[in-house]
């Protein structure tokens, strides 16, 4: 296990901050929405290019999202480093086939899948 997951697992233990998997999953959705909200506000809903200076809260929201994802991994016993390695391998294979997304085209290389 990496340092980040260990830190989160220790935090959960010290603070008895465990949640049900359902609640943690909804927390992840909520935090992802907060990230999106920061990006949308910074770009005026896509009307201007993204600039980090226009999204001062983005780093904090990404931190909240990372915490929630790592907490879920800790709570269900998934090694996030192994999961990330598997995802990177999957995306590398998709790129070799001309697509990054699960159903996209070669033009979707910049999109998450």
C-alpha positions, 0 to 999 in steps of 0.5 A, spaced: 500 500 500 502 506 498 503 512 503 496 516 501 492 510 502 496 508 509 495 516 511 487 515 509 486 508 513 490 511 519 485 517 519 479 513 518 481 509 524 483 515 529 477 518 527 472 513 527 470 516 520 468 510 516 461 510 512 457 504 509 459 503 502 453 506 499 454 513 503 461 513 501 459 512 494 455 518 494 460 522 497 465 520 491 459 523 487 458 529 491 465 530 491 466 529 483 460 534 482 464 539 486 470 538 482 466 539 476 462 545 479 469 549 480 471 547 473 464 550 470 465 556 474 472 557 472 470 557 464 463 560 465 460 553 463 465 553 457 465 560 454 472 561 456 478 557 456 480 554 463 485 557 467 487 555 474 488 562 477 480 562 475 479 556 480 482 557 486 478 552 490 479 546 485 485 543 488 481 543 495 476 539 491 480 534 488 483 533 495 476 532 497 475 527 492 482 523 492 480 522 500 473 519 498 476 515 493 482 512 498 477 512 503 473 507 499 479 503 497 481 502 504 474 500 507 473 495 502 480 492 502 482 495 495 490 497 493 489 503 489 496 503 487 494 496 484 487 498 481 491 504 478 496 500 475 491 496 472 487 502 469 493 505 466 494 498 462 487 498 460 488 505 457 494 503 454 491 498 450 485 502 448 490 507 446 493 502 442 487 500 439 485 508 437 481 510 443 481 512 450 474 511 452 470 505 453 466 507 446 469 513 443 473 514 437 481 516 437 478 523 437 477 522 445 484 521 447 483 527 452 477 524 455 476 520 461 473 513 460 
